[in-house]
Amino acid sequence: MNIHEYQARELLQRFGVATPRGKVASTPEEAEQVARELGDVAEPGYPPGAKRVDLVVKAQIHAGGRGKGTFTNGFKGGVHVCKSPGEARELAAKMLGQTLVTHQTGPAGRVVNKVLVTESADIAREIYFAILLDRASAAPLIVASTEGGVEIETVAANLPEKIIRERVDPLAGLQAFQTRKLAKQLKFELPQSKAAAKLFDGLYRTFIACDCSMVEVNPLVVTTKGEVLALDAKFNFDDNALYRHPEIAAMRDIAEEDPREVEASEHGLNYIGLDGNIACLVNGAGLAMATMDIIKFYGGSPANFLDVGGGATEEQVTEAFKILIADKNVKAILVNIFGGIMRCDVIAQGIINAMETVHLPVPLVVRLEGTNVEAGKKLIAESGLAVMAADDLADAAQKVVAAASQATTASPKAQEPNPKQYSANPKIQNPSSKQYSK
């Protein structure tokens, strides 16, 4: 699960991590009011009665590259500096309710429903700092660099010697000597080292207490006044631990998620959308990955990862098919089931129900093996439905790749499904519809 930047700041502040002051706004009028509140507070080091007017208005979406993004209304950039409350209102009016397209959103973009109005920071230096789970050492790992403000992948590729790594003993936790060591490696001056060490400790406590899989601060900045601030933060949480953190689960914004993934999670299915045209329905994550690999091996391109798990019901299988055909790019479907815990006859009945309910508009290839496989094959054979049976995984992959290729080269008009076929699940009729931006 991901959260917005303003939510990340609120979370960091709970653990004593210094961040610029700011507040979220949902309307232009709220943005103006927040700007007035921030501007009316004098800063230490400013003359008596002085007001800070340099503020930043930032679009809130679950994607990077906002500053270089473009709104579909033609407005450039999702991050802007402003000098007055009135300008903050004008900027918010151009962002709120509009779709922002960045290199991470894809051409569909994301609708901006909130903006963060925050103090600007006079930056003297930018640093990258992240804590993540290192599976190789089975421990938290701190990754940091003096080259902040840019993607860490770029630094790793061009300046690998600038990457600092510090393993943390999960039992002992982050020690004081490690925070001092990191401050020195990141070239903090002596007056800033104490503040930097405190910030590192706060980030680690946040990581552990909130069951995070990653906390990334980019950039962590040193201001011209010597302050050490977490300017922008990104969190990834362990979804399996969210039951322990209802306050974090409440931060979830489903409008920012793939509607198909949301729909799948409501039915206990694991779905991840991809860019291909061959839909996959598989039981087990390992088999699902192997299925995608063999589709690629035979020249195809998977449209999704969909794991129905080991105990799926007929209803779940039917819902899975509805989600698959909601993707307009899908030209063929491959069902690959190994019946260990999952029974092949249950999957077969689910396939029959799905085809009778939603009228699959694309070719379907089915490969069944394992528990009750003969009963499953018999159900499909006696159903009279147009299903291509496969003898093994290689045969299934070749058949579905050929079917998808044939459907792709056929007339687009002939392949276009009837909208009525999707009426059984109106929530996911059209992945690009306005339903998903609300």
C-alpha positions in Angstrom: 0.0 0.0 0.0 1.2 3.5 -0.8 0.2 6.8 0.7 0.3 10.5 -0.4 3.1 12.9 0.4 1.1 14.9 2.9 0.2 11.6 4.7 3.9 10.6 4.7 4.8 13.9 6.4 2.2 13.5 9.0 3.5 10.0 9.8 7.1 11.2 10.0 6.2 14.0 12.3 4.8 11.5 14.8 8.3 10.1 15.1 10.1 13.4 15.5 11.4 13.6 11.9 11.7 17.3 10.9 9.7 18.3 7.8 8.7 21.7 6.4 5.4 23.0 7.7 2.4 22.5 5.4 -1.2 21.4 5.1 -3.3 19.6 2.5 -6.2 21.4 0.6 -9.1 20.0 -1.4 -10.3 23.3 -2.9 -8.7 26.5 -4.2 -10.2 28.4 -1.2 -8.6 26.0 1.2 -5.3 26.3 -0.5 -5.5 30.1 -0.1 -6.4 29.8 3.6 -3.5 27.4 4.2 -1.1 29.8 2.4 -2.3 32.7 4.7 -1.8 30.6 7.8 1.8 29.7 6.7 2.7 33.2 5.7 1.5 34.7 8.9 4.0 32.8 11.0 7.4 34.5 11.4 10.4 32.3 11.0 13.4 32.2 13.4 16.1 34.4 11.9 13.7 36.7 10.1 13.3 40.4 11.2 10.4 41.0 13.7 7.1 41.1 11.9 8.4 39.6 8.8 6.2 37.2 6.9 7.4 34.2 4.8 5.6 34.3 1.5 7.6 31.7 -0.5 5.4 28.6 -0.6 5.1 25.5 -2.8 1.8 24.0 -4.1 2.3 20.3 -4.9 -0.2 18.0 -6.6 -0.9 14.9 -4.6 -0.9 11.7 -6.6 0.8 8.3 -6.2 3.5 8.9 -8.8 6.8 10.6 -9.2 7.9 13.1 -11.8 5.1 15.6 -10.8 7.3 18.6 -11.3 7.9 17.7 -15.0 4.4 16.4 -15.6 1.7 18.0 -17.7 -2.0 18.3 -17.0 -4.4 17.3 -19.7 -5.8 20.9 -19.6 -2.3 22.1 -20.9 -1.0 23.4 -17.5 2.7 22.5 -17.1 4.0 21.0 -13.9 2.5 19.6 -10.7 4.9 21.5 -8.4 4.9 25.3 -8.3 6.4 28.0 -6.1 4.1 30.8 -5.3 4.5 34.2 -3.6 1.1 35.0 -2.2 -2.1 33.3 -1.0 -3.9 34.5 -4.1 -1.4 32.8 -6.3 -1.7 29.6 -4.3 -5.5 29.7 -4.9 -4.9 30.2 -8.7 -2.4 27.3 -8.9 -4.7 25.0 -6.9 -7.6 25.8 -9.3 -5.5 24.7 -12.2 -4.5 21.4 -10.6 -7.6 20.2 -8.6 -9.9 17.9 -10.6 -7.4 17.8 -13.5 -5.5 14.8 -14.8 -1.7 14.9 -14.3 0.4 12.9 -16.7 4.0 12.0 -15.7 6.6 9.4 -16.8 5.3 7.1 -14.0 1.5 7.4 -14.5 1.5 6.4 -18.2 -0.6 8.2 -20.8 -3.8 7.8 -18.7 -2.4 10.0 -15.9 -3.9 10.5 -12.4 -6.6 12.9 -11.3 -5.5 15.4 -8.7 -8.0 15.5 -5.8 -5.7 17.3 -3.2 -2.8 19.7 -3.2 -0.2 20.2 -0.5 0.6 23.8 0.3 3.9 23.9 2.1 6.8 26.1 3.0 9.5 26.3 0.4 13.0 25.4 1.6 16.2 27.3 0.7 18.2 24.2 -0.2 22.0 24.2 0.2 22.4 20.5 -0.3 20.3 17.4 -1.3 20.8 13.9 0.0 19.2 10.5 -0.7 18.3 8.3 2.3 16.2 5.1 2.3 15.6 2.1 4.6 14.5 -1.1 3.0 14.3 -4.8 3.6 17.4 -6.6 2.4 16.3 -10.2 1.7 19.9 -11.4 1.2 20.9 -10.5 4.8 17.3 -10.8 6.2 17.7 -7.4 7.8 16.9 -3.7 7.3 19.4 -2.0 5.0 20.0 1.8 4.9 20.9 3.0 1.4 22.1 6.6 1.2 24.0 9.0 -1.1 25.3 12.5 -1.2 23.7 12.7 -4.7 20.1 13.4 -3.7 17.3 14.9 -5.7 17.7 12.4 -8.5 16.6 8.8 -9.0 18.9 6.5 -7.1 19.0 4.1 -10.0 20.7 6.9 -12.0 23.3 7.4 -9.3 23.9 3.6 -9.0 24.4 3.4 -12.8 26.7 6.4 -13.2 28.3 6.9 -9.8 28.1 3.6 -7.9 30.9 4.7 -5.6 28.5 7.4 -4.2 26.2 4.8 -2.8 26.5 4.1 1.0 25.1 0.9 2.5 24.6 0.2 6.2 23.1 -3.0 7.5 21.1 -2.8 10.7 20.8 -5.6 13.2 17.1 -6.3 13.5 17.5 -7.2 17.2 19.7 -4.4 18.3 18.2 -1.8 16.1 19.9 1.3 14.6 22.7 2.2 17.0 24.0 5.7 17.8 27.4 5.0 16.4 25.8 4.1 13.1 23.8 7.3 12.9 27.1 9.3 13.6 28.9 7.2 11.0 26.2 7.9 8.4 26.3 11.6 9.2 30.0 11.6 8.6 29.8 9.6 5.4 27.1 11.9 4.1 29.4 14.9 4.8 27.3 16.7 7.3 29.1 19.5 9.0 29.6 19.2 12.8 26.7 21.5 13.8 24.3 19.5 11.6 25.5 16.1 12.6 23.3 15.9 15.7 20.2 16.9 13.8 21.0 14.4 11.0 21.5 11.6 13.5 18.2 12.4 15.2 16.5 12.4 11.8 18.0 9.0 10.8 16.9 7.5 14.1 13.3 8.8 13.6 13.2 7.4 10.1 14.3 4.0 11.4 11.8 4.0 14.2 9.1 4.9 11.7 10.2 2.0 9.5 10.0 -0.6 12.3 6.9 0.7 14.1 4.8 1.0 11.0 5.8 -2.4 9.4 7.2 -0.7 6.4 9.0 -2.5 3.5 10.5 0.8 2.4 10.9 4.4 3.6 12.6 6.6 1.0 13.4 10.3 1.6 14.5 12.0 -1.6 15.6 14.6 -1.1 16.7 14.9 2.5 17.9 18.5 2.5 20.2 20.8 4.4 18.9 24.4 4.2 20.9 27.6 3.9 20.1 28.1 7.6 21.6 24.7 8.5 18.3 22.9 9.1 18.1 19.2 8.2 14.7 18.3 6.8 12.9 15.4 5.1 11.5 17.2 2.1 9.8 14.4 0.3 9.1 10.9 1.5 7.8 7.7 0.0 6.4 4.7 2.0 5.7 1.1 1.1 3.9 -0.9 3.7 3.7 -4.7 4.3 0.1 -5.3 3.3 0.1 -8.5 5.5 0.7 -6.3 8.6 -1.9 -3.6 8.0 -4.4 -5.3 10.3 -2.1 -4.1 13.1 -2.2 -0.5 11.8 -5.8 0.6 11.2 -4.7 4.2 11.2 -2.4 3.5 8.3 -5.0 1.4 6.5 -7.4 4.3 6.7 -4.9 6.4 4.6 -5.5 4.1 1.6 -6.7 6.1 -1.5 -8.3 3.6 -3.8 -8.8 6.3 -6.4 -5.0 6.1 -6.9 -5.0 2.3 -7.5 -5.7 0.2 -10.5 -9.5 -0.4 -10.3 -9.0 -4.0 -11.4 -6.6 -4.6 -8.5 -9.1 -3.1 -6.1 -11.9 -5.2 -7.5 -9.7 -8.3 -7.3 -8.7 -7.6 -3.7 -12.4 -7.4 -2.7 -12.9 -11.0 -3.9 -9.7 -12.3 -2.3 -7.8 -12.5 -5.6 -4.2 -11.3 -6.3 -4.1 -9.3 -9.5 -1.4 -7.1 -11.1 -2.1 -5.5 -14.4 0.6 -5.6 -17.1 0.9 -4.2 -20.7 0.4 -7.4 -22.8 -2.6 -8.9 -24.5 -2.7 -12.5 -23.1 -4.7 -12.7 -19.8 -3.6 -15.4 -17.3 -5.6 -17.1 -14.6 -3.4 -19.3 -12.5 -3.4 -20.8 -9.0 -0.2 -20.1 -7.1 2.3 -17.2 -7.5 5.1 -19.5 -8.6 3.1 -21.1 -11.3 1.7 -17.7 -12.4 5.3 -16.4 -12.9 6.2 -19.6 -14.8 3.1 -19.2 -17.0 4.1 -15.6 -17.8 7.6 -16.7 -18.6 6.6 -19.4 -21.0 4.1 -17.0 -22.8 7.1 -14.7 -23.3 9.2 -17.6 -24.5 6.8 -18.4 -27.2 6.5 -14.8 -28.4 3.5 -13.6 -26.4 3.0 -10.9 -23.9 1.1 -11.4 -20.6 -1.6 -8.9 -19.7 -1.6 -9.6 -16.0 -0.6 -11.6 -13.0 -3.7 -13.3 -11.5 -3.4 -15.8 -8.7 -6.7 -17.3 -7.5 -5.0 -19.0 -4.6 -5.3 -22.5 -3.4 -8.9 -22.4 -2.2 -10.8 -20.4 -4.8 -14.6 -20.8 -5.0 -16.7 -20.9 -8.2 -17.8 -17.3 -7.5 -14.1 -16.1 -7.2 -13.3 -17.8 -10.5 -16.2 -16.1 -12.2 -15.2 -12.7 -10.8 -11.7 -13.3 -12.0 -12.9 -13.7 -15.6 -14.9 -10.5 -15.3 -11.8 -8.7 -14.3 -9.8 -10.2 -17.1 -12.1 -9.2 -19.9 -12.5 -5.7 -18.5 -9.0 -5.1 -19.9 -9.7 -4.0 -23.5 -6.2 -5.0 -24.5 -6.8 -8.7 -23.8 -7.0 -10.8 -27.0 -6.9 -14.3 -25.4 -7.1 -15.9 -22.0 -5.0 -18.8 -20.6 -6.2 -20.8 -17.6 -3.4 -22.8 -16.1 -4.4 -24.9 -13.1 -2.4 -27.5 -11.1 -4.9 -29.1 -8.8 -3.2 -29.7 -5.5 -5.3 -27.9 -2.9 -7.4 -26.4 -5.7 -9.7 -28.9 -7.4 -9.8 -28.9 -11.2 -13.5 -29.5 -11.3 -14.1 -26.3 -9.3 -12.1 -24.3 -11.7 -13.9 -26.0 -14.6 -17.3 -25.1 -13.2 -16.1 -21.6 -12.6 -15.0 -21.4 -16.3 -18.4 -22.6 -17.4 -20.2 -20.1 -15.1 -18.0 -17.3 -16.3 -18.6 -18.0 -20.0 -22.4 -18.3 -19.4 -22.5 -15.1 -17.4 -20.2 -12.7 -19.2 -19.9 -14.3 -22.6 -16.1 -14.2 -23.1 -15.4 -12.2 -26.2 -11.9 -13.7 -26.7 -10.4 -17.2 -27.2 -9.9 -19.3 -24.1 -7.2 -21.9 -23.7 -7.4 -24.2 -20.6 -4.7 -26.5 -19.2 -5.7 -28.6 -16.2 -3.7 -31.1 -14.2 -4.0 -32.6 -10.7 -6.8 -33.3 -8.3 -10.1 -34.2 -10.1 -8.6 -33.3 -13.5 -10.7 -35.9 -15.4 -13.9 -34.6 -13.7 -12.9 -31.1 -14.7 -12.2 -32.0 -18.3 -15.5 -33.8 -18.5 -17.4 -30.8 -17.3 -15.9 -28.6 -19.9 -16.3 -31.1 -22.7 -20.0 -31.6 -21.9 -20.7 -27.9 -21.6 -20.5 -27.4 -25.3 -18.5 -24.2 -24.9 -15.7 -23.0 -27.2 -12.7 -23.9 -25.1 -9.3 -25.0 -26.4 -7.9 -27.7 -24.3 -4.1 -28.1 -23.9 -2.2 -31.2 -23.1 0.7 -29.5 -21.2 2.0 -26.0 -20.4 4.1 -25.7 -23.6 1.1 -26.7 -25.7 -1.1 -24.2 -23.8 1.3 -21.3 -24.3 1.7 -22.0 -28.0 -2.0 -22.2 -28.5 -2.8 -19.0 -26.6 0.0 -17.0 -28.3 -1.3 -18.1 -31.7 -4.9 -17.2 -30.7 -3.9 -13.8 -29.5 -1.8 -13.2 -32.6 -4.8 -14.1 -34.9 -7.1 -11.9 -32.9 -4.7 -9.0 -33.1 -4.3 -9.2 -36.9 -8.1 -9.6 -37.4 -10.3 -6.6 -38.0 -10.5 -4.4 -34.9 -14.2 -3.9 -35.5 -14.8 -7.6 -35.6 -12.8 -8.0 -32.4 -14.4 -5.2 -30.5 -16.6 -6.7 -27.7 -20.2 -5.8 -27.2 -20.5 -3.4 -24.2 -23.5 -5.5 -23.0 -21.1 -8.4 -22.4 -19.7 -6.4 -19.4 -23.0 -5.5 -17.8 -22.5 -8.3 -15.3 -19.9 -6.3 -13.5 -20.6 -2.6 -14.1 -17.9 -1.5 -11.6 -15.1 -2.4 -14.1 -16.8 -2.0 -17.4 -14.2 0.5 -18.7 -10.8 0.9 -17.0 -10.5 4.4 -18.4 -14.0 5.6 -17.3 -14.5 8.5 -14.9 -15.6 6.0 -12.2 -11.9 5.4 -11.3 -11.0 9.0 -10.7 -13.5 9.5 -8.0 
